[in-house]
Amino acid sequence: MRAAMIAGLWAVGLLMGCGGPAGDEGQDLGQAEQALDPVEACLEACSVNLSRCLQNATTQAQIDRCELIGASCPRKCGVE
């Protein structure tokens, strides 16, 4: 019974266009990704990693490690 209800809701969602790739939204996202050059994309990825590291750091040693990771990002991304 439960499986039939889930299958029915899933089918209704597909018919209404829920949960599938949206044509316009997917194109806009792809264009936004192409707008970043490789260095900008690398720096943004480093920024995200640094942010996650700092959010999860619970000790001063972990925070220091995160800051070292963040400081090495420009060198890794080719920014002098």
C-alpha positions in Angstrom: 0.0 0.0 0.0 2.7 2.5 1.0 4.8 1.6 -2.1 1.7 2.3 -4.3 1.1 5.7 -2.7 4.8 6.7 -3.2 4.7 5.5 -6.8 1.5 7.5 -7.4 2.9 10.7 -5.9 6.1 10.2 -7.8 4.2 9.9 -11.1 2.1 13.0 -10.4 5.3 14.9 -9.6 6.8 13.9 -12.9 3.6 14.8 -14.8 3.7 18.3 -13.1 7.3 18.8 -13.9 8.6 18.5 -10.3 11.9 17.0 -9.7 13.2 17.0 -13.2 15.7 19.2 -14.9 14.2 22.6 -15.8 15.1 23.9 -19.2 15.6 27.5 -18.5 17.1 27.2 -15.0 19.7 24.6 -16.2 20.8 26.9 -19.0 21.2 29.9 -16.7 23.2 27.8 -14.2 25.5 26.6 -17.0 26.1 30.1 -18.3 26.9 31.3 -14.8 29.4 28.5 -14.4 31.1 29.3 -17.7 31.3 33.0 -16.7 34.0 32.2 -14.1 37.5 31.8 -15.4 39.6 28.9 -14.0 41.4 31.1 -11.5 38.2 32.6 -10.1 36.6 29.1 -9.9 39.6 27.8 -8.0 39.6 30.7 -5.6 35.8 30.3 -5.0 36.3 26.6 -4.3 39.1 27.4 -1.9 36.8 29.9 -0.2 34.1 27.3 0.2 36.5 24.8 1.6 38.0 27.3 4.0 34.5 28.2 5.2 33.6 24.6 5.8 36.9 24.0 7.6 36.3 26.9 9.9 32.7 25.9 10.6 33.9 22.4 11.7 36.9 23.5 13.6 36.5 23.1 17.4 40.1 23.7 18.6 42.6 26.5 18.1 44.9 23.9 16.3 42.1 23.1 13.8 41.4 26.8 13.2 45.2 27.4 12.6 45.2 24.5 10.1 42.2 26.0 8.3 43.9 29.4 8.1 47.0 27.7 6.6 44.8 26.1 4.0 43.2 29.4 3.2 46.6 31.2 2.9 47.8 28.6 0.4 44.8 29.0 -1.9 46.2 31.9 -4.0 49.4 29.9 -4.7 47.4 26.7 -5.6 45.2 28.7 -7.9 48.1 30.4 -9.7 47.7 33.9 -8.2 51.0 35.4 -7.1 
